[in-house]
Amino acid sequence: MNNIVVSDEEIQIVQKAVLGDQQAFAQLFEQYYVPINRYLYFHMNSQQDADDLTDIVFLKTWQNLSNFKLNKGTFKAWLYRIAHNQLIDFYRRSSLIDSIDEIPETEANAMKPENLTIAKQEIQQLRTALAQLDERSRSVIIHRFIAGLDHHETAKLLGLSEGNVRVIQLRSLKKIKSFFMED
């Protein structure tokens, strides 16, 4: 059994938000906006699309907050499930294919000018390496290392067993490592 650690403070904030406390929801928004945006960006064609979809995710979250049940999982996992579903809907509505030409503004804006070029190159290399993976493998890596979900949350979100997630992760990391060694 997987023990997921969630702080008592976060549980209290989520409970307040579920009861309609807008300030509590604003705290959750502040905590999760950038990680959700980064998660979506690595699946999207552009930063603008990721920003728009992130806004939709939080709107849907607010609208459906009364459906969240603490005993069914963490708020984080529930939020990423909403983001994942919105991503699927986005791709159903469009025929966009992953692009590797943009650098996420959320990363670039936080950098000092002298490090910006290096950060852009590293992000470009990561996006190129991720593009070498099949969709399922790419999703596992993005969920685990960009979204920061654990094996259990990733498995549940993708409809896989935890063991399968671990195997896919290991194989994907080996493939990414070999990509960087060639590069």
PyMOL CGO cylinders between C-alpha atoms (Angstrom):
from pymol import cmd
from pymol.cgo import CYLINDER

trace = [
    CYLINDER, 0.00, 0.00, 0.00, 1.31, 3.43, -0.93, 0.3, 1, 1, 1, 1, 1, 1,
    CYLINDER, 1.31, 3.43, -0.93, 1.46, 6.06, 1.82, 0.3, 1, 1, 1, 1, 1, 1,
    CYLINDER, 1.46, 6.06, 1.82, 1.01, 9.48, 0.32, 0.3, 1, 1, 1, 1, 1, 1,
    CYLINDER, 1.01, 9.48, 0.32, 2.00, 12.27, 2.69, 0.3, 1, 1, 1, 1, 1, 1,
    CYLINDER, 2.00, 12.27, 2.69, -0.22, 15.33, 2.59, 0.3, 1, 1, 1, 1, 1, 1,
    CYLINDER, -0.22, 15.33, 2.59, 0.21, 18.07, 5.18, 0.3, 1, 1, 1, 1, 1, 1,
    CYLINDER, 0.21, 18.07, 5.18, -2.59, 18.76, 7.61, 0.3, 1, 1, 1, 1, 1, 1,
    CYLINDER, -2.59, 18.76, 7.61, -2.48, 22.39, 6.50, 0.3, 1, 1, 1, 1, 1, 1,
    CYLINDER, -2.48, 22.39, 6.50, -3.16, 21.43, 2.88, 0.3, 1, 1, 1, 1, 1, 1,
    CYLINDER, -3.16, 21.43, 2.88, -6.03, 19.17, 3.94, 0.3, 1, 1, 1, 1, 1, 1,
    CYLINDER, -6.03, 19.17, 3.94, -7.56, 22.07, 5.90, 0.3, 1, 1, 1, 1, 1, 1,
    CYLINDER, -7.56, 22.07, 5.90, -7.16, 24.42, 2.94, 0.3, 1, 1, 1, 1, 1, 1,
    CYLINDER, -7.16, 24.42, 2.94, -8.79, 21.89, 0.61, 0.3, 1, 1, 1, 1, 1, 1,
    CYLINDER, -8.79, 21.89, 0.61, -11.65, 21.34, 3.05, 0.3, 1, 1, 1, 1, 1, 1,
    CYLINDER, -11.65, 21.34, 3.05, -12.26, 25.10, 3.27, 0.3, 1, 1, 1, 1, 1, 1,
    CYLINDER, -12.26, 25.10, 3.27, -12.16, 25.39, -0.53, 0.3, 1, 1, 1, 1, 1, 1,
    CYLINDER, -12.16, 25.39, -0.53, -14.65, 22.52, -0.89, 0.3, 1, 1, 1, 1, 1, 1,
    CYLINDER, -14.65, 22.52, -0.89, -16.98, 24.46, 1.40, 0.3, 1, 1, 1, 1, 1, 1,
    CYLINDER, -16.98, 24.46, 1.40, -16.73, 27.48, -0.93, 0.3, 1, 1, 1, 1, 1, 1,
    CYLINDER, -16.73, 27.48, -0.93, -13.96, 29.51, 0.69, 0.3, 1, 1, 1, 1, 1, 1,
    CYLINDER, -13.96, 29.51, 0.69, -12.55, 31.56, -2.19, 0.3, 1, 1, 1, 1, 1, 1,
    CYLINDER, -12.55, 31.56, -2.19, -9.40, 32.53, -0.29, 0.3, 1, 1, 1, 1, 1, 1,
    CYLINDER, -9.40, 32.53, -0.29, -8.62, 28.87, 0.35, 0.3, 1, 1, 1, 1, 1, 1,
    CYLINDER, -8.62, 28.87, 0.35, -9.08, 28.11, -3.33, 0.3, 1, 1, 1, 1, 1, 1,
    CYLINDER, -9.08, 28.11, -3.33, -6.82, 31.07, -4.17, 0.3, 1, 1, 1, 1, 1, 1,
    CYLINDER, -6.82, 31.07, -4.17, -4.11, 29.43, -2.01, 0.3, 1, 1, 1, 1, 1, 1,
    CYLINDER, -4.11, 29.43, -2.01, -4.49, 26.17, -3.92, 0.3, 1, 1, 1, 1, 1, 1,
    CYLINDER, -4.49, 26.17, -3.92, -4.40, 28.10, -7.19, 0.3, 1, 1, 1, 1, 1, 1,
    CYLINDER, -4.40, 28.10, -7.19, -1.14, 29.80, -6.14, 0.3, 1, 1, 1, 1, 1, 1,
    CYLINDER, -1.14, 29.80, -6.14, 0.40, 26.49, -5.08, 0.3, 1, 1, 1, 1, 1, 1,
    CYLINDER, 0.40, 26.49, -5.08, -0.52, 24.49, -8.17, 0.3, 1, 1, 1, 1, 1, 1,
    CYLINDER, -0.52, 24.49, -8.17, -0.80, 26.95, -11.08, 0.3, 1, 1, 1, 1, 1, 1,
    CYLINDER, -0.80, 26.95, -11.08, 2.84, 26.80, -12.17, 0.3, 1, 1, 1, 1, 1, 1,
    CYLINDER, 2.84, 26.80, -12.17, 3.20, 22.99, -11.82, 0.3, 1, 1, 1, 1, 1, 1,
    CYLINDER, 3.20, 22.99, -11.82, -0.05, 22.39, -13.76, 0.3, 1, 1, 1, 1, 1, 1,
    CYLINDER, -0.05, 22.39, -13.76, 1.00, 24.91, -16.40, 0.3, 1, 1, 1, 1, 1, 1,
    CYLINDER, 1.00, 24.91, -16.40, 4.42, 23.24, -16.74, 0.3, 1, 1, 1, 1, 1, 1,
    CYLINDER, 4.42, 23.24, -16.74, 2.77, 19.81, -16.98, 0.3, 1, 1, 1, 1, 1, 1,
    CYLINDER, 2.77, 19.81, -16.98, 0.45, 21.02, -19.75, 0.3, 1, 1, 1, 1, 1, 1,
    CYLINDER, 0.45, 21.02, -19.75, 3.22, 22.88, -21.56, 0.3, 1, 1, 1, 1, 1, 1,
    CYLINDER, 3.22, 22.88, -21.56, 5.24, 19.71, -21.99, 0.3, 1, 1, 1, 1, 1, 1,
    CYLINDER, 5.24, 19.71, -21.99, 2.22, 18.15, -23.70, 0.3, 1, 1, 1, 1, 1, 1,
    CYLINDER, 2.22, 18.15, -23.70, 1.21, 21.19, -25.76, 0.3, 1, 1, 1, 1, 1, 1,
    CYLINDER, 1.21, 21.19, -25.76, 2.22, 22.98, -28.90, 0.3, 1, 1, 1, 1, 1, 1,
    CYLINDER, 2.22, 22.98, -28.90, 2.62, 26.41, -27.32, 0.3, 1, 1, 1, 1, 1, 1,
    CYLINDER, 2.62, 26.41, -27.32, 2.90, 28.29, -24.08, 0.3, 1, 1, 1, 1, 1, 1,
    CYLINDER, 2.90, 28.29, -24.08, -0.27, 30.22, -24.95, 0.3, 1, 1, 1, 1, 1, 1,
    CYLINDER, -0.27, 30.22, -24.95, -2.23, 26.96, -25.33, 0.3, 1, 1, 1, 1, 1, 1,
    CYLINDER, -2.23, 26.96, -25.33, -0.83, 25.72, -22.01, 0.3, 1, 1, 1, 1, 1, 1,
    CYLINDER, -0.83, 25.72, -22.01, -1.80, 28.99, -20.31, 0.3, 1, 1, 1, 1, 1, 1,
    CYLINDER, -1.80, 28.99, -20.31, -5.32, 28.84, -21.73, 0.3, 1, 1, 1, 1, 1, 1,
    CYLINDER, -5.32, 28.84, -21.73, -5.77, 25.21, -20.76, 0.3, 1, 1, 1, 1, 1, 1,
    CYLINDER, -5.77, 25.21, -20.76, -4.39, 25.85, -17.27, 0.3, 1, 1, 1, 1, 1, 1,
    CYLINDER, -4.39, 25.85, -17.27, -7.05, 28.53, -16.80, 0.3, 1, 1, 1, 1, 1, 1,
    CYLINDER, -7.05, 28.53, -16.80, -9.72, 26.07, -17.92, 0.3, 1, 1, 1, 1, 1, 1,
    CYLINDER, -9.72, 26.07, -17.92, -8.37, 23.42, -15.52, 0.3, 1, 1, 1, 1, 1, 1,
    CYLINDER, -8.37, 23.42, -15.52, -8.73, 25.76, -12.57, 0.3, 1, 1, 1, 1, 1, 1,
    CYLINDER, -8.73, 25.76, -12.57, -12.17, 26.90, -13.69, 0.3, 1, 1, 1, 1, 1, 1,
    CYLINDER, -12.17, 26.90, -13.69, -13.29, 23.25, -13.92, 0.3, 1, 1, 1, 1, 1, 1,
    CYLINDER, -13.29, 23.25, -13.92, -11.67, 22.56, -10.56, 0.3, 1, 1, 1, 1, 1, 1,
    CYLINDER, -11.67, 22.56, -10.56, -13.60, 25.41, -8.92, 0.3, 1, 1, 1, 1, 1, 1,
    CYLINDER, -13.60, 25.41, -8.92, -16.85, 24.33, -10.58, 0.3, 1, 1, 1, 1, 1, 1,
    CYLINDER, -16.85, 24.33, -10.58, -16.44, 20.70, -9.47, 0.3, 1, 1, 1, 1, 1, 1,
    CYLINDER, -16.44, 20.70, -9.47, -14.80, 21.20, -6.09, 0.3, 1, 1, 1, 1, 1, 1,
    CYLINDER, -14.80, 21.20, -6.09, -17.87, 19.88, -4.30, 0.3, 1, 1, 1, 1, 1, 1,
    CYLINDER, -17.87, 19.88, -4.30, -17.23, 16.51, -6.02, 0.3, 1, 1, 1, 1, 1, 1,
    CYLINDER, -17.23, 16.51, -6.02, -13.76, 16.15, -4.48, 0.3, 1, 1, 1, 1, 1, 1,
    CYLINDER, -13.76, 16.15, -4.48, -13.59, 13.52, -1.74, 0.3, 1, 1, 1, 1, 1, 1,
    CYLINDER, -13.59, 13.52, -1.74, -10.54, 13.43, 0.55, 0.3, 1, 1, 1, 1, 1, 1,
    CYLINDER, -10.54, 13.43, 0.55, -10.95, 9.70, 1.13, 0.3, 1, 1, 1, 1, 1, 1,
    CYLINDER, -10.95, 9.70, 1.13, -10.63, 8.98, -2.62, 0.3, 1, 1, 1, 1, 1, 1,
    CYLINDER, -10.63, 8.98, -2.62, -7.12, 10.44, -3.04, 0.3, 1, 1, 1, 1, 1, 1,
    CYLINDER, -7.12, 10.44, -3.04, -5.10, 13.61, -2.81, 0.3, 1, 1, 1, 1, 1, 1,
    CYLINDER, -5.10, 13.61, -2.81, -6.20, 16.97, -4.13, 0.3, 1, 1, 1, 1, 1, 1,
    CYLINDER, -6.20, 16.97, -4.13, -3.01, 17.06, -6.20, 0.3, 1, 1, 1, 1, 1, 1,
    CYLINDER, -3.01, 17.06, -6.20, -3.86, 13.79, -7.95, 0.3, 1, 1, 1, 1, 1, 1,
    CYLINDER, -3.86, 13.79, -7.95, -7.45, 14.95, -8.52, 0.3, 1, 1, 1, 1, 1, 1,
    CYLINDER, -7.45, 14.95, -8.52, -6.22, 18.24, -10.00, 0.3, 1, 1, 1, 1, 1, 1,
    CYLINDER, -6.22, 18.24, -10.00, -3.82, 16.43, -12.34, 0.3, 1, 1, 1, 1, 1, 1,
    CYLINDER, -3.82, 16.43, -12.34, -6.68, 14.13, -13.40, 0.3, 1, 1, 1, 1, 1, 1,
    CYLINDER, -6.68, 14.13, -13.40, -8.68, 17.23, -14.40, 0.3, 1, 1, 1, 1, 1, 1,
    CYLINDER, -8.68, 17.23, -14.40, -5.65, 18.59, -16.27, 0.3, 1, 1, 1, 1, 1, 1,
    CYLINDER, -5.65, 18.59, -16.27, -5.15, 15.23, -18.01, 0.3, 1, 1, 1, 1, 1, 1,
    CYLINDER, -5.15, 15.23, -18.01, -8.82, 15.11, -19.05, 0.3, 1, 1, 1, 1, 1, 1,
    CYLINDER, -8.82, 15.11, -19.05, -8.68, 18.67, -20.37, 0.3, 1, 1, 1, 1, 1, 1,
    CYLINDER, -8.68, 18.67, -20.37, -5.57, 17.76, -22.35, 0.3, 1, 1, 1, 1, 1, 1,
    CYLINDER, -5.57, 17.76, -22.35, -7.37, 14.80, -23.90, 0.3, 1, 1, 1, 1, 1, 1,
    CYLINDER, -7.37, 14.80, -23.90, -10.32, 17.06, -24.77, 0.3, 1, 1, 1, 1, 1, 1,
    CYLINDER, -10.32, 17.06, -24.77, -7.94, 19.60, -26.28, 0.3, 1, 1, 1, 1, 1, 1,
    CYLINDER, -7.94, 19.60, -26.28, -6.40, 17.00, -28.58, 0.3, 1, 1, 1, 1, 1, 1,
    CYLINDER, -6.40, 17.00, -28.58, -9.80, 15.66, -29.52, 0.3, 1, 1, 1, 1, 1, 1,
    CYLINDER, -9.80, 15.66, -29.52, -10.77, 19.16, -30.65, 0.3, 1, 1, 1, 1, 1, 1,
    CYLINDER, -10.77, 19.16, -30.65, -7.59, 19.78, -32.57, 0.3, 1, 1, 1, 1, 1, 1,
    CYLINDER, -7.59, 19.78, -32.57, -5.06, 17.93, -34.66, 0.3, 1, 1, 1, 1, 1, 1,
    CYLINDER, -5.06, 17.93, -34.66, -2.02, 19.63, -33.15, 0.3, 1, 1, 1, 1, 1, 1,
    CYLINDER, -2.02, 19.63, -33.15, 1.19, 17.63, -32.88, 0.3, 1, 1, 1, 1, 1, 1,
    CYLINDER, 1.19, 17.63, -32.88, 3.77, 18.25, -30.17, 0.3, 1, 1, 1, 1, 1, 1,
    CYLINDER, 3.77, 18.25, -30.17, 6.16, 21.01, -31.12, 0.3, 1, 1, 1, 1, 1, 1,
    CYLINDER, 6.16, 21.01, -31.12, 9.59, 21.65, -29.69, 0.3, 1, 1, 1, 1, 1, 1,
    CYLINDER, 9.59, 21.65, -29.69, 10.10, 25.25, -30.79, 0.3, 1, 1, 1, 1, 1, 1,
    CYLINDER, 10.10, 25.25, -30.79, 8.94, 27.23, -27.75, 0.3, 1, 1, 1, 1, 1, 1,
    CYLINDER, 8.94, 27.23, -27.75, 10.56, 27.77, -24.40, 0.3, 1, 1, 1, 1, 1, 1,
    CYLINDER, 10.56, 27.77, -24.40, 8.13, 27.99, -21.49, 0.3, 1, 1, 1, 1, 1, 1,
    CYLINDER, 8.13, 27.99, -21.49, 7.83, 31.54, -20.20, 0.3, 1, 1, 1, 1, 1, 1,
    CYLINDER, 7.83, 31.54, -20.20, 7.41, 30.27, -16.64, 0.3, 1, 1, 1, 1, 1, 1,
    CYLINDER, 7.41, 30.27, -16.64, 10.95, 28.89, -16.73, 0.3, 1, 1, 1, 1, 1, 1,
    CYLINDER, 10.95, 28.89, -16.73, 12.52, 31.68, -18.77, 0.3, 1, 1, 1, 1, 1, 1,
    CYLINDER, 12.52, 31.68, -18.77, 11.13, 34.56, -16.72, 0.3, 1, 1, 1, 1, 1, 1,
    CYLINDER, 11.13, 34.56, -16.72, 12.62, 33.20, -13.51, 0.3, 1, 1, 1, 1, 1, 1,
    CYLINDER, 12.62, 33.20, -13.51, 16.15, 33.04, -14.94, 0.3, 1, 1, 1, 1, 1, 1,
    CYLINDER, 16.15, 33.04, -14.94, 18.94, 35.60, -14.76, 0.3, 1, 1, 1, 1, 1, 1,
    CYLINDER, 18.94, 35.60, -14.76, 19.97, 36.87, -18.21, 0.3, 1, 1, 1, 1, 1, 1,
    CYLINDER, 19.97, 36.87, -18.21, 23.35, 35.12, -18.11, 0.3, 1, 1, 1, 1, 1, 1,
    CYLINDER, 23.35, 35.12, -18.11, 21.66, 31.75, -17.49, 0.3, 1, 1, 1, 1, 1, 1,
    CYLINDER, 21.66, 31.75, -17.49, 18.78, 32.19, -19.91, 0.3, 1, 1, 1, 1, 1, 1,
    CYLINDER, 18.78, 32.19, -19.91, 20.61, 30.78, -22.94, 0.3, 1, 1, 1, 1, 1, 1,
    CYLINDER, 20.61, 30.78, -22.94, 21.71, 27.69, -21.02, 0.3, 1, 1, 1, 1, 1, 1,
    CYLINDER, 21.71, 27.69, -21.02, 18.18, 27.14, -19.66, 0.3, 1, 1, 1, 1, 1, 1,
    CYLINDER, 18.18, 27.14, -19.66, 16.68, 27.45, -23.14, 0.3, 1, 1, 1, 1, 1, 1,
    CYLINDER, 16.68, 27.45, -23.14, 19.14, 24.93, -24.51, 0.3, 1, 1, 1, 1, 1, 1,
    CYLINDER, 19.14, 24.93, -24.51, 18.46, 22.48, -21.68, 0.3, 1, 1, 1, 1, 1, 1,
    CYLINDER, 18.46, 22.48, -21.68, 14.69, 22.75, -22.13, 0.3, 1, 1, 1, 1, 1, 1,
    CYLINDER, 14.69, 22.75, -22.13, 15.09, 22.34, -25.89, 0.3, 1, 1, 1, 1, 1, 1,
    CYLINDER, 15.09, 22.34, -25.89, 17.20, 19.22, -25.34, 0.3, 1, 1, 1, 1, 1, 1,
    CYLINDER, 17.20, 19.22, -25.34, 14.66, 17.80, -22.90, 0.3, 1, 1, 1, 1, 1, 1,
    CYLINDER, 14.66, 17.80, -22.90, 11.77, 18.42, -25.30, 0.3, 1, 1, 1, 1, 1, 1,
    CYLINDER, 11.77, 18.42, -25.30, 13.76, 16.80, -28.13, 0.3, 1, 1, 1, 1, 1, 1,
    CYLINDER, 13.76, 16.80, -28.13, 14.55, 13.79, -25.92, 0.3, 1, 1, 1, 1, 1, 1,
    CYLINDER, 14.55, 13.79, -25.92, 10.89, 13.48, -24.89, 0.3, 1, 1, 1, 1, 1, 1,
    CYLINDER, 10.89, 13.48, -24.89, 9.87, 13.58, -28.54, 0.3, 1, 1, 1, 1, 1, 1,
    CYLINDER, 9.87, 13.58, -28.54, 11.93, 10.40, -29.08, 0.3, 1, 1, 1, 1, 1, 1,
    CYLINDER, 11.93, 10.40, -29.08, 9.60, 8.49, -26.74, 0.3, 1, 1, 1, 1, 1, 1,
    CYLINDER, 9.60, 8.49, -26.74, 6.25, 6.95, -27.58, 0.3, 1, 1, 1, 1, 1, 1,
    CYLINDER, 6.25, 6.95, -27.58, 3.18, 8.72, -26.14, 0.3, 1, 1, 1, 1, 1, 1,
    CYLINDER, 3.18, 8.72, -26.14, 2.75, 6.39, -23.15, 0.3, 1, 1, 1, 1, 1, 1,
    CYLINDER, 2.75, 6.39, -23.15, 6.42, 6.61, -22.17, 0.3, 1, 1, 1, 1, 1, 1,
    CYLINDER, 6.42, 6.61, -22.17, 6.43, 10.38, -22.61, 0.3, 1, 1, 1, 1, 1, 1,
    CYLINDER, 6.43, 10.38, -22.61, 3.33, 10.63, -20.40, 0.3, 1, 1, 1, 1, 1, 1,
    CYLINDER, 3.33, 10.63, -20.40, 4.93, 8.55, -17.66, 0.3, 1, 1, 1, 1, 1, 1,
    CYLINDER, 4.93, 8.55, -17.66, 8.08, 10.72, -17.65, 0.3, 1, 1, 1, 1, 1, 1,
    CYLINDER, 8.08, 10.72, -17.65, 6.08, 13.98, -17.68, 0.3, 1, 1, 1, 1, 1, 1,
    CYLINDER, 6.08, 13.98, -17.68, 3.80, 12.80, -14.89, 0.3, 1, 1, 1, 1, 1, 1,
    CYLINDER, 3.80, 12.80, -14.89, 6.66, 11.51, -12.74, 0.3, 1, 1, 1, 1, 1, 1,
    CYLINDER, 6.66, 11.51, -12.74, 9.31, 14.19, -13.20, 0.3, 1, 1, 1, 1, 1, 1,
    CYLINDER, 9.31, 14.19, -13.20, 7.65, 17.31, -14.53, 0.3, 1, 1, 1, 1, 1, 1,
    CYLINDER, 7.65, 17.31, -14.53, 4.33, 17.07, -12.69, 0.3, 1, 1, 1, 1, 1, 1,
    CYLINDER, 4.33, 17.07, -12.69, 5.99, 15.43, -9.68, 0.3, 1, 1, 1, 1, 1, 1,
    CYLINDER, 5.99, 15.43, -9.68, 3.42, 12.67, -9.23, 0.3, 1, 1, 1, 1, 1, 1,
    CYLINDER, 3.42, 12.67, -9.23, 4.43, 9.47, -7.48, 0.3, 1, 1, 1, 1, 1, 1,
    CYLINDER, 4.43, 9.47, -7.48, 4.18, 5.98, -9.04, 0.3, 1, 1, 1, 1, 1, 1,
    CYLINDER, 4.18, 5.98, -9.04, 0.74, 5.34, -7.54, 0.3, 1, 1, 1, 1, 1, 1,
    CYLINDER, 0.74, 5.34, -7.54, -0.73, 8.65, -8.76, 0.3, 1, 1, 1, 1, 1, 1,
    CYLINDER, -0.73, 8.65, -8.76, 0.81, 8.20, -12.22, 0.3, 1, 1, 1, 1, 1, 1,
    CYLINDER, 0.81, 8.20, -12.22, -0.52, 4.65, -12.50, 0.3, 1, 1, 1, 1, 1, 1,
    CYLINDER, -0.52, 4.65, -12.50, -4.01, 5.69, -11.48, 0.3, 1, 1, 1, 1, 1, 1,
    CYLINDER, -4.01, 5.69, -11.48, -4.03, 8.66, -13.85, 0.3, 1, 1, 1, 1, 1, 1,
    CYLINDER, -4.03, 8.66, -13.85, -2.83, 6.65, -16.84, 0.3, 1, 1, 1, 1, 1, 1,
    CYLINDER, -2.83, 6.65, -16.84, -4.78, 3.48, -16.08, 0.3, 1, 1, 1, 1, 1, 1,
    CYLINDER, -4.78, 3.48, -16.08, -1.66, 1.35, -15.59, 0.3, 1, 1, 1, 1, 1, 1,
    CYLINDER, -1.66, 1.35, -15.59, -0.32, -0.78, -12.76, 0.3, 1, 1, 1, 1, 1, 1,
    CYLINDER, -0.32, -0.78, -12.76, 2.39, 0.71, -10.55, 0.3, 1, 1, 1, 1, 1, 1,
    CYLINDER, 2.39, 0.71, -10.55, 4.77, -2.00, -11.72, 0.3, 1, 1, 1, 1, 1, 1,
    CYLINDER, 4.77, -2.00, -11.72, 4.08, -1.10, -15.34, 0.3, 1, 1, 1, 1, 1, 1,
    CYLINDER, 4.08, -1.10, -15.34, 4.75, 2.58, -14.59, 0.3, 1, 1, 1, 1, 1, 1,
    CYLINDER, 4.75, 2.58, -14.59, 8.08, 1.64, -12.99, 0.3, 1, 1, 1, 1, 1, 1,
    CYLINDER, 8.08, 1.64, -12.99, 9.11, -0.49, -15.99, 0.3, 1, 1, 1, 1, 1, 1,
    CYLINDER, 9.11, -0.49, -15.99, 8.08, 2.19, -18.51, 0.3, 1, 1, 1, 1, 1, 1,
    CYLINDER, 8.08, 2.19, -18.51, 9.89, 4.82, -16.44, 0.3, 1, 1, 1, 1, 1, 1,
    CYLINDER, 9.89, 4.82, -16.44, 13.10, 2.77, -16.29, 0.3, 1, 1, 1, 1, 1, 1,
    CYLINDER, 13.10, 2.77, -16.29, 13.10, 2.02, -20.03, 0.3, 1, 1, 1, 1, 1, 1,
    CYLINDER, 13.10, 2.02, -20.03, 12.26, 5.64, -20.88, 0.3, 1, 1, 1, 1, 1, 1,
    CYLINDER, 12.26, 5.64, -20.88, 15.02, 7.02, -18.68, 0.3, 1, 1, 1, 1, 1, 1,
    CYLINDER, 15.02, 7.02, -18.68, 17.51, 4.66, -20.32, 0.3, 1, 1, 1, 1, 1, 1,
    CYLINDER, 17.51, 4.66, -20.32, 16.39, 5.87, -23.75, 0.3, 1, 1, 1, 1, 1, 1,
    CYLINDER, 16.39, 5.87, -23.75, 16.65, 9.52, -22.67, 0.3, 1, 1, 1, 1, 1, 1,
    CYLINDER, 16.65, 9.52, -22.67, 20.08, 8.86, -21.15, 0.3, 1, 1, 1, 1, 1, 1,
    CYLINDER, 20.08, 8.86, -21.15, 21.31, 7.32, -24.39, 0.3, 1, 1, 1, 1, 1, 1,
    CYLINDER, 21.31, 7.32, -24.39, 19.91, 10.31, -26.29, 0.3, 1, 1, 1, 1, 1, 1,
    CYLINDER, 19.91, 10.31, -26.29, 21.92, 12.71, -24.14, 0.3, 1, 1, 1, 1, 1, 1,
    CYLINDER, 21.92, 12.71, -24.14, 25.05, 10.55, -24.39, 0.3, 1, 1, 1, 1, 1, 1,
    CYLINDER, 25.05, 10.55, -24.39, 24.79, 10.66, -28.21, 0.3, 1, 1, 1, 1, 1, 1,
    CYLINDER, 24.79, 10.66, -28.21, 24.15, 14.40, -28.11, 0.3, 1, 1, 1, 1, 1, 1,
]
cmd.load_cgo(trace, "trace")
